[in-house]
Amino acid sequence: MLRKTLSPIIKWAGGKERELKYILPNLPLHFARFIEPFVGGGAVYFSIVGKSMLINDKSKDLTNFYLQVQKHPSILVSHLQDIQTIWKNLEQFLHTNICFFRQIYAGYKQGVLTELSLQQKINQFIQEKLQDCSFLLGEDLHKKQELFKRIFKKISLEKLKRIKCLEEQKGDLPQQDLFNNFEVIFKASLYTLIRDLYNQNPLQNPHYFYFIREYCYSSMFRYNAKGEFNVPYGGISYNKKNFQRKIEYILSPVLQKHLQQTTIYNLDFEDFLNTIKPQKDDFIFLDPPYDTDFSTYSNNVFDRRDQERLAQYLIHKCPSSFMLIIKNTPLIQGLYSQKGLHIHLFHKKYMVSFKGRNNRNAEHLLITNYPLHRTFKT
């Protein structure tokens, strides 16, 4: 039995919401257990109802978050609500102090203020308005206000310089666009603070993990040489996101009921499958990391050897019906072609191209070990 009423809880690169029109009509009509070794954002998992469900992901952050939603939703929501309060505090604070930003930017744009004097004005603002910013950051984050002020100073200067360059190239921005850019200064500062705190103790703060997944640029995964997550704030379009609706969704009875029917694992996909021992009447849906140069997500590498291990399991060991969604590459063609499987092609358009590492229009394969019972239309 299928439904489309539940949405994924969390933003995740490679989510399959847009592909549900291909996937859901072609799932087996009957199966005992639903099994997903690479759950990610779980678009398909959240479309299943009335089944025993077993999900897995190698990302400790992700599975830890799902376990928090499943077992301690009220605690998680309380922390998220605190962040939402800070978000709203920052909005009000900007409205109160918008004249300052308009004035110093106008002076900088007109050449009255040099970059050094602009920096001095920002320092003055911090000393006068943010000397004690616990009123903005609340109980949870007020101890980190010195870090917040350093981040705010850096982002303010960078952002005002970028606005000036933009206007020099394209002409004056409308006043609302200027305001939106000023708002980014505050919200990117909070995002960066939370991102830095998350990097210090990733598994200790699932609410920080959830917040940065929601507000990082285009759901990207990127890490520095120290293994720290370093994707920036998403920008103007993220300023008005309805985070409150997301928070309330976590406590919704229908979502909680769904999670209570689920067992969550954090294993390598093969260890997971060997642990749960799929049976003939089970169904396995697989959406693994793709065979590309950009095959690292959530700080986990999934390389050629992993693709080969996966193909070996599915072709030679898997007793269950399965459906695999994968990007069409020469490696994947070599692994799955002429193996007695049912292979169908469809096109996916990516929302963004990550520095050329994703072709925005790419071919994907839907591979099953059972014949599709509905006409496949791309």
N, C-alpha and C positions, 0 to 999 in steps of 0.2 A: 504494500500500500504506500502511495507516494503523496507528498504534499509540497507546496511551494510557499507556505506561509511563514516558515522560519528563515530568517536571514542569518548569515554568519555573524558571530559576535565580534570578530576582530579582523582588521584589514591585513591582508597577507599577499605578498607578491605571487602572481600566478593564479589568483583566485578564479574559480570556474563558474561564477554566476552567469556570465554571458554564454557559456557552453551548455547550460542546463537544458536548453531546447534540443540539443543533440543527445545528451546523456540520459535524461530521465525517461524519454519514451522507449529507450532501448535497453533498460535494465531488465534482467529476468523477471518474469511475472511472479514467480514464487521462489523464495529462499528462506532459510532458517535464520542465519546470522548475517549481519552486514559487517564487513571487515574493511578497514581502510588503513594501510600501512604508512601513508604519507598524508596525514589529514590536513595540515596547513590550516587555511581558513575554514575548511569544512563545508563548502557550498553543497556538495552532494550529501554528505553526512546529515546536514540539517534539513534535507529534503526527505529523509527516510522516517517513517513512523510505524509504530507497532512491531518493532523488531528488537532483538537483542543485538547491540552494537558494540563493536570493539574497534577502537581507534588508536593510532600510534603516530608519533612523530619523533624524529631524532633531536629536535630542538627542545632542550630542557626548559628554556624560557616559556615556550608555547605550552608544553604539557603541564608545566607548573601553573600557568595561568588558567588552563581549563580545569585543573584540579581545584583551584581556588574558587572558581565559579561554581563548581559542582558541590564542594564540601563546605566552603566558608563564604558564601555570597554576600552576607550582610557585612562582614568585616571588610571585604574587598570594596563594596559599594560605599561604605563609610569613608574610606580613604579617597576614593574617586570623587565623592561629593565634596571633600575638602579642596581638591584640586579645582573643581568646577567653581567653588566659591572664590578662590584666588583669581581665576580667569575673569570672573565678573568684577572683582575688585579692580583689576588692571584696566578694564574697560572704563569704569567710572573715574578712575584716577586720570586716565588720558583725557576724558571729556573736561575734567576740572582744570587740566594744565595744557590744553591744546594751544592756547595763545603763545605759550613759551616756545613750543616747537615751530609754530608758524613764523614767529619772529626770528628765531635764530637761523632757521633754514632760509628765510628771505634774505637775511644779512649775508649768509654764506654764499647764496646764489648770486647776489649782486656784487660780491667782492668786498663788502664792508668787513666781513669776518674772514680771516685767514683760517687755514686748517688748524693751526695752533690755537687761535682765539676761539674757534668753534669747540675744540676739545676743552678749553678752559671754561666755556659756558656750560658744557655738559657736566663738568666736574662741579661747578657751582650749583647746578640744579640738583645733583645727587646729594651734595652737602646740605642744601636747604630743604629739599623735599623728601629725600630718601635716607637721611642720616639714620633714622630708625624706621625701617620699612616693615616692621613686624605687623603693622596694621594691614599691609597688603598681603603678606605671605602666610599669615595665620600660624597656628600652633605647630603644625607639622614641619614647616620650612623656615620659620623665623630665625633659627640658629644658623641658617645658611645665607643670611642676608648680605654678608660681606662678599661672598661668591656671586650672589645675584647682582650686586652693584658693579662688580668688575665685568661681568658678562654684559650688563646693561650698557655700561660705558663703551665697551668694544663694539657692540652691535649698533648702538646709536650713531657712532662716528662712521662706521662702514655703510650703514643704510643711508644716511644723509648724503654721503659722497656718491653713492650709487644713484640716488634720486637726481642729483645735480647732473651727473653724466647722462642719465636718461633724458632729462629735459633739454640738455644741450644737443642731443641727437634728434629728438622727436618733437621738441616744442613743449610749451607749458602744459602741465597736467591739470585736469579739473580739480577743484578744491576737494571733492569727495575722494578722488584717487590719492591726493596728498594725505588726507586723513587716514585712508586705509594703509598707506605705507608707514605712517607714524604708528599706527596700531600694531603693525608687524614688529616694530622695535620692542614693544612690551611683551607681546605674546611669544616672539622668538626668544626673548630673554628667559621667560619662564620655561619654555620648552627646553632650551639649552641647559638650564639649571637642572631640570629633572633628568635630562639625558645624562648629564655628568654624574648625578647621584645614582642613577641606575647602573652606570658602568662600574661604580665602586662596589656594588653588591647586587649583581643581576637577579639572583634567585630570591633575595630577601624582600624585594619590593615589586610584586606582580602588578600593583597599581601603576607604578612608574613604567613598567614594560608596556602595559596596555595603553597608557597615555601617549608614549612616543610612537607606538605602532599606528595610532590614530592620526597623529599630527606630523609624522615625518614625511618628507617629500616623496610622493608617489609610491608609498609602501615599500620603498627601496631597502635593500640590505647592503651595507657597506661598513667596513671596519678598517681601523688604522693598523699600523705595525704592532701595536700593543694589544690588539684584539678588541679594541673599544669601538662601540657603535658610534658612527660619526656622520650619519645622514642629517642634513639641516632641516629646519622647520619648513613646512610645506608652502608658506607664503600667503599672499592676500586671500586667495580663495579658501583658505583654512580658517580665517579669522572668525567666521560666523557659523562654523560647524555646530550642529546640535548635539553636543556631548551629553547633555542632560538626558536626551532620549536614549542614548546608548547605555547610560547608567541604569535607567529604569528598566531597560530590556533585560539586563542581567537578572533582575529579580522577578521577571514575568513568570507566572506559573507554567505556561506552556514550554518555555525554555528549560526551566528547572526540571519538569517532568521528563523532557527529552534526555537531559544529562543523567538523570537517575537510572535510565535504561542503558547506560553506557559504561564500559570499562576502558580506562585510559592507560596507555603504556608509553614509556619513553625508552625505546630500544632501536638498535639497527633494524631495518626492515626484515632482514632474514631471521634474526634472533626473535623478533616479534612473531613472525609466521611459524617458526619452529615451536615457540612457546604455546601459541593458541591452537595449533594443529587444525588447520582448516579441513572441513569435511566436504563430501560431494554435494550436499544440499546447502552449502554456504555460498555467499557471493562476495568477491573481493573487487573493490574499486581502487585503482592505482593512478595517482597523479604525481609521479616522481619529479625531482629536479630535472631539467632538460639537458640534453647533450649539446652544450654550447660553451663558449669561453667564459660565460657568466653563470657557472653551475654551482656557485657557492651561495648558500642562503642561511641566514641565522648562524653564521660562523661555522657551518658544516659543509665540507666538501663532498660532492657526489660526482665522481669522475668516471672514466671509461670502464675501469674495473668494476665499479658498482653497477653500471648499466649492464655489463656482461653477467654479473651475478644475478641481477633481477631477471634478465631474459632466460638464463639457465633454470631458475626456479619456475618461472611461469610456463615454460615450454616442456620441461621434463619432470617437474615435481608437483605442480599444483593440481590438487584433486577437485578444486572448486571452479565454478564459473567465474570468469574475471573480465573486467573491462579496464583497458589501459589507455590513458590520454597522454600523448607524447609529441614533442616537436619532431617534424620530419627532417632527418639528417641522414647522410650516408651511413653512419654507424648504426642508427636505428633501423634503417632499411635492411642492412646486412644481418642484424640480429633477429628480425622478425619475419622477413619475407620468405615465402615458400616453406613455411613451417606448419601449414595446415590451419592457419589462423584466418580470421575475417578482418580485413584491414580496409578502413574507409578514411577518405581524405576530407578535411574541412579547413577553412581559412580562419585565422584569428588576427584581429587588428589590435595591436598593443596601443595603450593610451599614450605611452611615451616611449622614446628610444633612449636607453641608458648609454649615452656617449657612443652610440653606434653599435652597441653590443647586441641589440635586438632589432631585427628587421621589423618595422611597424606592421607590415603585412607578411605574415608567416604561414606556412603550411603546417597543419597538425594532423596527427593520425589518431583515429579511434580504433583500437585493436581489441577484439574479443576472441574467446575460444568457443563461442556459440554463435549460431546465425542470428542476425537481428530480425526481430519479428515485426518491425515497422520499416517503411521505406525511409532510407537515409537521405535527407535533403540538406545541402549546404547553403 
